[in-house]
Amino acid sequence: MEFIDAALDDYVCAHTSEETDLLYALNRQTHLKVLQPRMLSGHFQGRLLSMISHMIRPQRVLELGTYTGYSALCLLEGLQPGGKITTIDRNEELEELVREYVAKAGAEAQVEYIVGDAMEIVPKLKEQFDLVFIDADKENYCNYYDLVFNLVKPGGYILADNVLWSGKVVNAYEAADRDTRILMDYNRMVNEDPRVENILLPVRDGLMLARKK
């Protein structure tokens, strides 16, 4: 996930707005208590998610992959009054931590947190979304894209994390491992989809941003 010189990365982060005290606390709790804390969006990427949310001003957001709730709380910052985030994760062990910090944010009415399999839950959703953030199991990335596409409003956005996969996506397809191939397939699928405009951002582990025409 380290694509630029460490000193330059420190400079970039030092010249990026700070995360809130609540997000800082959640960041620390995640690193202290949860396995694989590198999965957290973290300060820099979190500020980008917040910025994107402020730019779009979404009314409805769908997140696939809650983890400890950090990214959901970042996306919450740009939500329109009366808006809602629906976030889905199948890891029951993190539910207590997620609900604790959603409550501390005073966002229980704005964040609908669902524990379960997104492949089963998403087809039952009846809402239309302004923004979808995909950050769940990589094996279903292409399936998630197909699953949410018709739920995204025209002019809405689909954002997917980890699409550079620690730089492995530049390897030969035949020599790549299964997860890398899936992410290669995802990037190619989005890039070749005439229904969207897209840009792949080399931020942390890669963010693919697609706007539905």
Sequence and secondary structure as in RCSB ss.txt:
>XXXX:A:sequence
MEFIDAALDDYVCAHTSEETDLLYALNRQTHLKVLQPRMLSGHFQGRLLSMISHMIRPQRVLELGTYTGYSALCL
LEGLQPGGKITTIDRNEELEELVREYVAKAGAEAQVEYIVGDAMEIVPKLKEQFDLVFIDADKENYCNYYDLVFN
LVKPGGYILADNVLWSGKVVNAYEAADRDTRILMDYNRMVNEDPRVENILLPVRDGLMLARKK
>XXXX:A:secstr
   S HHHHHHHHHTS    HHHHHHHHHHHHHSS GGGS HHHHHHHHHHHHHHH  SEEEEE  TTSHHHHHH
HTT  TT EEEEEE  GGGHHHHHHHHHHTT TTTEEEEES HHHHGGG    EEEEEE S GGGHHHHHHHHHT
TEEEEEEEEEE SSGGGGGGS GGGS HHHHHHHHHHHHHHT TTEEEEEE STT EEEEEE 
